[in-house]
């Protein structure tokens, strides 16, 4: 099975966007071997000599031996003329051969620094899934490079024949894959569910992760107050990647252990990832101090000793990123900044609406503050419903292309009713076409108070949950199962295509309940189902109608 980038392409599949190309992606994923990597929707630009030359190609395929095959897809009707094949658009026709020629020329120039003098081959195919070319000899494209409607089922075979197995050239192939990933502006998907075997990548959100890195002031102290789904953690990953490429030391610190565990999987290996308390523990152990974690004040003692620890010059970093800043205590700021070089850059990322622990806001006097109030992740329907529940001052702007995913509410009475309603929610998600690996059960209750967390299965579905243990490399261990269940506290910072927010129960929509609903509901990137008690349903109904 071929590797497809960006790997969040199935989101487009469900929205109907670029439907014909998404059909082709599914065909390529299933029909090509894993030695081939497919990049979808690559664009490049070159400006010079008072004119801009631009090109685009639908699919770029890179082989393990560093060869490149471009596949240009022309869906629908084509026109065969004396000048070759034309694709007819509203503004007129465009020569397919000329488009391909310009693309090849531009790509060869852009690739020169990547190749570093090493030889490679760049070939191309024209794929016309809906049209039969009547006169291949006059199409302007060699007949052997055309896969039309009569050969639709041979697309993958033709690609494999064009890229037969050969001795791997991993170094060059890696540079080529990095080049095309950069053209697509890809970053690791920090919101993907923890524990997934596949490391996902996604396109950078339009805005925060791109232009926040273009800001420049001295000293660089930037506080980003961004809503859920605004791209804060994508920004953090982009900053970490920038630091790794430039050879700068970078430290990322967050509050939530699941988020740190996930970031450690997808961030560059050269950077350090830790929760604040992990960082305290590491530095104290490195200094040879003996630690005891018994007693109710163990964490307070850990924090106190870390704050008093002398900072060695060699441990100072060039970039310090604090994520989930709304969960940090004011006393933690000084010892963290003490580990930043004098000319270093500090990034503080927070969302006050995700403050589930009731901590007061940290005073960062003199820092530049950037507000990001647009959510790129959650479906528009989910945010529209959520905005009706929130205080008007907390409402957020929706920028996701996904709509038509109405929030489904299932009510229950008592624990047996909760179990049955949650089973039904899972069935609804599966009927909607989501795979079990796309679904997260997120309980509104804490781990100890949750009724559902004590089960190892719900109906025929075996639950996968965090065991509380870590392996020798520090990675979290999960129970064997195919349906993830997590608490809203642990799932903060993550997301799933389909979220079932269950065990929702309250008698009053106070400030904390609003925050928990906000966190739970904004974890969904495509579909949200809420399983709530009769009394909570009554509260929400009155709020929406009022």
Secondary structure, DSSP 8 states (H G I E B T S, - for coil): --EEESTTHHHHHHHTTTHHHHHHHHHHHHHS-TTEEEEEEEEEEEEETTEEEEEEEEEEEEETTS-EEEEEE--S-EEEETTEEEEEETTEEEEHHHHHHHHHHHHHHHHHHHHTT----EEEEEE-TT---S-GGGSSS-GGGEE-GGGGGGHHHHHHHHT------HHHHHHHHHHHHHHTTEEE-TTS-TT-SS--EEE--SSHHHHGGG---SS-EEEEEE-TTSSHHHHHHHHHHHHHHHT--EEEEES-HHHHHHHHHHS-TTSEEEEHHHHHHHHHHHTT------STTHHHHHHHHHHHS---GGG-EEEEEE-SGGG--THHHHHHHTTEEEEEEEEEEE-GGG--S-------TT-EEEEE-EESSS-HHHHHHHHHHS-GGG--EE--S------EEEEE-HHHHHHHHHHHHHHHHHHTT--GGGEEEEESS-TTT-SGGG-SEETTEEEE-EEEEE-TTS-EEE-S-SEEEEETTTSTT--EEEEEEEEE--SS--HHHHHHHHHHHTTEEEEEEEEEEHHHHHHHHHHHH-
